[in-house]
Amino acid sequence: MEKEIGKVTHFFNKISVAVVSLVEDLAVNDTIHFADAGRKIDFTQKVTSMQVDHQEVTAAKAKSEAAIKVDQPVHEGTVLLK
């Protein structure tokens, strides 16, 4: 069963990176699901690249913000599930 682990706070379209405010831990190679029914966003991907404070990391803790390379465009408020 999926659990909400965060929400998108910003999306950089040109580089396809989402900034996510996390409420749970997240690591590279985790499978995540972006969902926003109102904007018809619904896709699953593996975390392949992540940064915290402009530094490449392999994991991010709850209550932090992480920048994640995404496969498809997302919007502010899109829910992140794991």
Backbone as CSV, one residue per row, in Angstrom:
resi,resn,N_x,N_y,N_z,CA_x,CA_y,CA_z,C_x,C_y,C_z
1,MET,0.835,-1.191,0.000,0.000,0.000,0.000,0.881,1.257,0.000
2,GLU,0.518,2.205,-0.831,1.307,3.428,-0.934,0.994,4.384,0.211
3,LYS,2.015,5.189,0.550,1.890,6.163,1.624,2.411,7.503,1.110
4,GLU,1.726,8.596,1.450,2.193,9.914,1.043,3.487,10.236,1.782
5,ILE,4.529,10.605,1.007,5.808,10.932,1.624,6.221,12.381,1.389
6,GLY,5.433,13.116,0.600,5.771,14.516,0.369,4.920,15.149,-0.705
7,LYS,5.225,16.437,-0.971,4.522,17.191,-2.011,5.526,18.027,-2.788
8,VAL,5.222,18.218,-4.064,6.053,19.053,-4.918,5.845,20.514,-4.520
9,THR,6.953,21.232,-4.293,6.876,22.656,-3.967,7.311,23.520,-5.138
10,HIS,8.064,22.934,-6.086,8.510,23.686,-7.259,8.904,22.698,-8.353
11,PHE,8.760,23.133,-9.608,9.165,22.298,-10.738,9.973,23.136,-11.713
12,PHE,11.154,22.653,-12.059,12.015,23.310,-13.042,11.833,22.589,-14.378
13,ASN,11.046,23.191,-15.265,10.657,22.550,-16.513,11.841,22.267,-17.430
14,LYS,12.749,23.220,-17.591,13.853,23.055,-18.546,14.776,21.892,-18.192
15,ILE,14.956,21.638,-16.898,15.841,20.540,-16.487,15.069,19.336,-15.930
16,SER,13.733,19.429,-15.926,12.844,18.356,-15.467,13.201,17.869,-14.056
17,VAL,13.241,18.852,-13.133,13.554,18.553,-11.734,12.429,19.077,-10.849
18,ALA,11.968,18.234,-9.924,10.942,18.619,-8.956,11.580,18.791,-7.587
19,VAL,11.233,19.879,-6.907,11.637,20.065,-5.514,10.486,19.539,-4.664
20,VAL,10.812,18.645,-3.746,9.794,17.962,-2.949,10.049,18.199,-1.476
21,SER,9.003,18.621,-0.752,9.054,18.749,0.698,8.666,17.389,1.275
22,LEU,9.595,16.749,1.956,9.401,15.374,2.426,8.848,15.305,3.848
23,VAL,7.948,14.349,4.073,7.471,14.040,5.417,7.958,12.649,5.853
24,GLU,8.576,11.936,4.921,9.189,10.622,5.183,10.541,10.593,4.479
25,ASP,11.407,9.657,4.860,12.711,9.511,4.216,12.555,9.026,2.771
26,LEU,13.531,9.386,1.932,13.539,8.978,0.525,14.979,8.680,0.127
27,ALA,15.169,7.643,-0.694,16.521,7.267,-1.112,16.568,7.017,-2.615
28,VAL,17.761,7.176,-3.178,17.978,6.817,-4.575,17.651,5.334,-4.723
29,ASN,17.038,4.969,-5.833,16.566,3.617,-6.179,15.203,3.291,-5.589
30,ASP,14.632,4.165,-4.739,13.246,3.963,-4.297,12.321,4.148,-5.499
31,THR,11.224,3.408,-5.517,10.194,3.606,-6.529,9.158,4.552,-5.942
32,ILE,8.870,5.633,-6.683,7.938,6.653,-6.205,6.812,6.842,-7.211
33,HIS,5.715,7.417,-6.728,4.520,7.615,-7.539,4.073,9.067,-7.379
34,PHE,3.989,9.796,-8.486,3.469,11.161,-8.477,1.998,11.102,-8.857
35,ALA,1.141,11.785,-8.084,-0.292,11.743,-8.341,-0.935,13.101,-8.092
36,ASP,-1.717,13.546,-9.065,-2.502,14.785,-8.951,-3.690,14.632,-9.888
37,ALA,-4.801,14.130,-9.356,-5.969,13.821,-10.179,-6.503,15.047,-10.922
38,GLY,-6.457,16.210,-10.284,-6.977,17.422,-10.910,-6.210,17.817,-12.156
39,ARG,-4.926,17.497,-12.203,-4.096,17.845,-13.366,-3.760,16.624,-14.212
40,LYS,-4.386,15.496,-13.913,-4.184,14.241,-14.640,-2.717,13.808,-14.653
41,ILE,-2.053,13.977,-13.513,-0.676,13.507,-13.343,-0.750,12.197,-12.569
42,ASP,-0.183,11.148,-13.139,-0.211,9.841,-12.490,0.857,8.957,-13.127
43,PHE,2.050,8.945,-12.529,3.110,8.095,-13.063,4.022,7.627,-11.936
44,THR,4.691,6.523,-12.207,5.610,5.906,-11.260,6.997,5.896,-11.892
45,GLN,8.008,6.127,-11.073,9.390,6.076,-11.558,10.312,5.704,-10.415
46,LYS,11.549,5.353,-10.774,12.589,5.078,-9.792,13.387,6.364,-9.586
47,VAL,13.787,6.656,-8.352,14.624,7.821,-8.063,16.033,7.497,-8.564
48,THR,16.497,8.269,-9.552,17.820,8.024,-10.126,18.831,9.088,-9.725
49,SER,18.336,10.280,-9.368,19.221,11.393,-9.022,18.513,12.284,-8.021
50,MET,19.230,12.678,-6.968,18.617,13.503,-5.925,19.667,14.422,-5.321
51,GLN,19.242,15.656,-5.025,20.120,16.623,-4.375,19.415,17.256,-3.183
52,VAL,20.201,17.584,-2.158,19.749,18.360,-1.013,20.739,19.503,-0.864
53,ASP,20.230,20.728,-0.842,21.092,21.916,-0.756,22.179,21.924,-1.836
54,HIS,21.795,21.567,-3.060,22.684,21.570,-4.236,23.827,20.566,-4.151
55,GLN,23.711,19.585,-3.268,24.715,18.526,-3.136,24.073,17.190,-3.495
56,GLU,24.742,16.418,-4.354,24.254,15.094,-4.722,24.226,14.205,-3.476
57,VAL,23.091,13.515,-3.240,22.947,12.640,-2.076,22.333,11.316,-2.503
58,THR,22.467,10.315,-1.645,21.839,9.023,-1.914,20.573,8.843,-1.082
59,ALA,20.350,9.728,-0.101,19.151,9.659,0.734,18.833,11.042,1.289
60,ALA,17.546,11.272,1.519,17.090,12.524,2.136,16.162,12.170,3.288
61,LYS,16.289,12.907,4.369,15.500,12.651,5.579,14.151,13.372,5.527
62,ALA,13.220,12.885,6.324,11.935,13.559,6.507,12.195,14.983,6.998
63,LYS,11.289,15.885,6.692,11.365,17.302,7.075,12.476,18.046,6.336
64,SER,12.878,17.524,5.180,13.850,18.230,4.349,13.247,18.420,2.964
65,GLU,13.940,19.200,2.130,13.523,19.373,0.749,14.580,18.744,-0.145
66,ALA,14.131,17.960,-1.114,15.033,17.290,-2.039,14.640,17.642,-3.465
67,ALA,15.645,17.769,-4.320,15.422,17.990,-5.750,15.601,16.646,-6.446
68,ILE,14.577,16.242,-7.205,14.563,14.922,-7.833,14.386,15.082,-9.336
69,LYS,15.210,14.388,-10.114,15.038,14.334,-11.560,13.780,13.521,-11.838
70,VAL,12.837,14.089,-12.632,11.572,13.404,-12.897,11.415,13.081,-14.381
71,ASP,10.661,12.024,-14.659,10.450,11.544,-16.024,9.398,12.341,-16.785
72,GLN,8.473,12.981,-16.047,7.381,13.728,-16.669,7.170,15.020,-15.886
73,PRO,6.555,16.020,-16.533,6.280,17.274,-15.814,5.321,17.055,-14.640
74,VAL,5.552,17.812,-13.567,4.670,17.817,-12.397,4.362,19.266,-12.053
75,HIS,3.469,19.474,-11.112,3.080,20.819,-10.707,3.195,20.974,-9.203
76,GLU,3.280,22.216,-8.753,3.271,22.501,-7.328,2.019,21.879,-6.724
77,GLY,2.182,21.170,-5.626,1.063,20.526,-4.960,0.866,19.065,-5.336
78,THR,1.558,18.596,-6.383,1.460,17.180,-6.754,1.955,16.344,-5.578
79,VAL,1.215,15.283,-5.266,1.540,14.409,-4.132,2.563,13.373,-4.559
80,LEU,3.504,13.102,-3.658,4.520,12.074,-3.870,4.215,10.904,-2.940
81,LEU,4.084,9.716,-3.510,3.769,8.505,-2.751,4.897,7.487,-2.891
82,LYS,4.998,6.621,-1.886,5.989,5.542,-1.954,5.366,4.275,-1.410
